[in-house]
Amino acid sequence: MRAVVYKGPFQVAVEEVPEPRLEAETDALLEVELSAICGSDLHIYHGKIAGVLPGTVLGHEFVGRIVEKGPLVPFPVGERVVGSFQVACGECPACRKGQFFACSRGGVFGFGLALGNLPGAQAERVRVPFARHTLFPIGDLPAEEAILAGDILTTAYGGVRPFLAPGMSVAVVGSGPVGLMAQMVAHALGAGQVYAIDPEEARLEKAKALGSLPIHPQAEDPVARVRRETEGLGADLVVEAVGGDGEALKLALRLAGPGGVVSSLGVPTAERLDYPWLPAFSRGITLRSALANVPRWIGEVLALQRAGRLKGSFVFSHRLPLEEAPEGYRLFHERKATKVALVP
């Protein structure tokens, strides 16, 4: 079958790879209807994720139909499903506590040796381990909406929902796909003013269309602006949606008001951060940073999508055939795309 394969930094290709096969009674095989390039895939593309070796099939965002399954998979062949980017067994101590991201037997599709060595879903077909806890029926939801529930929308939801009370002020650092999803969720769940901070005008336009107040960090000091808007306090909830080397998280910590929460959703590429311990201590700031817990929240997200309360497909700027995946990666890397869908 055809799949997108990592070849080295800034190099991906579409090649023939072996067909996936059932390997356990809990496995399912999917015919992929739609996959997508995620911002965290760019970390791989840039060569910054250890353990992703040349030849790794990429991709962890996907929608498809079950074409074959093991006897312990409760969904029928033909069921249309979205896959969580996280594989979780549902039975280990972490899963029993609802901390699916820490599953002792799990992993992430297309993220190499460090995260389970699972072939990714930017392919014609994909094997899904522990399908009972990794796949979620979507009925007739449009693929461009449903695919968001498997990763970025539920990532954003899990970074906002536990901390948000109606009327709270929310600042979102980064208006890429995850940041835009976080803003949409905040608005849907009753936030007060939502501030969108990003250096890209096109992204700020999308944020403004959602009802957020756009702030360009090169045109004005975002900390001063948010404090001016919040009677000198700062935001009640700050969502960091960039990751990388930690500069966005440093800004997020400065944006938080007394007793505020900083929810860090971006995938880090740096091992350490110079944490402002004394200011955080004196202002009572809570920092929450963890890999997204998609299986915990995806049921709520899908319900809100079905009700039309969350509609995020506007984030897709390009829909390309799978064979054009290298072009999709290039466009995303050069910030000429907000999100790219791939059609097998």
Buried (B, 14 or more C-beta within 10 A) or exposed (E): BBBBBBEEEEEBEBEEBEEBEBEEEBBBBBBBBBBBBBBBBBBBBEEBBEEBEEEBBBBBBBBBBBEBBBEEBEBEEEBBBBBBBBBBBBBBEBBEEEBBBBBEBBBBBBBBEEBBBBBBBBBBBBBBBBBBBBBBBBEEBEBBBBBBBBBBBBBBBBBBBEBBEEEBBBBBBBBBBBBBBBBBBBBBBEBBBBBBBBEBEEBBEBBEEBBBBBBBBEEEEBBEBBBEBBEEBBBBBBBBBBBBEBEBBBBBBBBBBEEBBBBBBBBBBEEEBEEBEEEBEEBEBEBBBEBBBBBBBBEBBBEBBBEEBBBBBBBBBBBBEBEBBBBBBBBBBEEEBBBBBBBB
